[in-house]
C-alpha cells in the first residue's frame, strides 16, 4: 500500500525537485556571472584592466545584435532568423535544437567600469564586448620615498 503512495526512489525525486527549484532561482537575479542559462551562451571574465564578455552567436548578422550599457548593466539583444529548410508540407521535424527568434542576455558589471570605454567586435560567430575599468581603480605601484 505504501509503495503506491511514494515514488520508487524518493531521494531521486527530492534531488530532482531541488534542482528545479535552484534553476528557478538562478534565472531570477543577474550578476557578473549573468543568468544561469540561455541563448546565447556567455563567457564572462575580467583582467586587472577590463571586463570581457564573449557571446557565442554563430549565424547571426552583426547588424541584428544590439549592445547596451546602462548603469553598470550590460544588455545583449538581438534576433536570430529561423533556419530555412524544405517547406513542402511533407517534411516532419523530429528534433529541432537550433534556437531562433528574439534573445536577450543581461550581465551586471562591477562598479569600477568606465562606461565611456566600451568596445564590441563580432568575428567568426563570437561577439566580444570589452569594458575597460576606470584608471583610478587600476592597481598601481606606489614608490616609497
N, C-alpha and C positions, 0 to 999 in steps of 0.2 A: 504494500500500500504506500509506504513512504517513498519508494523508488519513483513512482509516477508523479509525486509532488515536487521532487527536486531533480535538477539536471544530473546526468550521469557523472559529470566531472564538475562539481561545484566550484573548485578552485580555478579551473579554466574559465568558467563563466564569470567569476568575480574578477579575474585578471582582464578579460575582455571588456567588462563594464568599466574598469578602472582606466584602461587605455582610451576608450571612447570619451570618458569624462575629461581626461587630461587633454585630448585633442581638441575638445570644445573650448577649453580654457586657453590653449596655446594659440588659437586663431583670434582671440579677442584683443590682446594687447600687443601693439608693436613695440619693438625695442631695437637696439642696434643690430640685433640678430634678425629682425624682420618677423614676418609671420612664419608659422611653423611649416606650412606647405602652400603650394600654389603654383601658378604659372605666371611668369617664367621662373625657373629655378634661379636662385641668387646665391652668390658668394659675397660675403661682406667681411672686410678686414681693415686693418689700419697699419700705418707706418708712423714713425715719430713726426712726420710732416704732413700726412694726409689720411683720409678715409677713402678706401677703394671699394667700389660696388661693381660686381660683374653680374649681368643678367643674360641668361642664355636664351636667345630668341631667334633661332635659325628660321630662315624662310620669311622673315618679316621685312617689309620695306621700311628703312630707317625713317622715312618721312611720315610713317604711321605711328611712330613712337614719340610720346611727349615726356619730358623730364622736367619736374618742378621741384624747387626747393623753397619752402616757406616755414620760417620759424623753427629751423632745425629738423624739419620733416621732409625727407626725400620721397617723391612720388614718381613712379614709373607707370605710364599708362599707354595703352595702345590697342590695336585691332589686328587680329590675325584672320585672314580670309580663309574660307573653307577650301579644303583640297578639292581640286577638280578631278572627277573620275567619271566613269561611264554612267550617264544618267538616262538610260534607255528604259527604265521602269522594270527591267527584268533582273537587275542585279540586287542582291540582298546582302547587306553588310553583316558579317558575323562578329567582327571585332573592329572597333574604331577607337584607337588610343591617342590619335593626334588631336591636340587641343586647337579649336578655332573659336573665334569670337573676341569679345572685349576682355581685356585683362587690366588689372591694377594691382601694383605692389607698393607698399609703404614701409619705409625704414626710418626710425628715429635716429638722429645723429647726435654725437656729443656736443656739448655747449661750446667747445673751443674751435669750431669750424669757422671758416671765412666764407660767407655767402657770396662774396664777390669773386671768389677764385674757384669756380667750378668748371670742369671740362667733361664733355661727353663725346665718346667716339664709338662708332659701330664698325666692326670688322669681322668677317667670317662668321656671322651669326651671333656674335657676342657684343653686347652693349657694355662699355666700360665707362663708369662715371667716377671721376676723381674729384674729391672735395678737399682743398687744402686747409690746413689748420692755421690759425692766426699766428703771426710771428711772435707775439707776446706770450703765447702758450707753448712755444717750442723750447725744448731743452737747450740750455746754453751753458758754457763753461765760464765760471767767474774766476778771474785771476786774483790770487791773494797777493797783496802788497806787503 
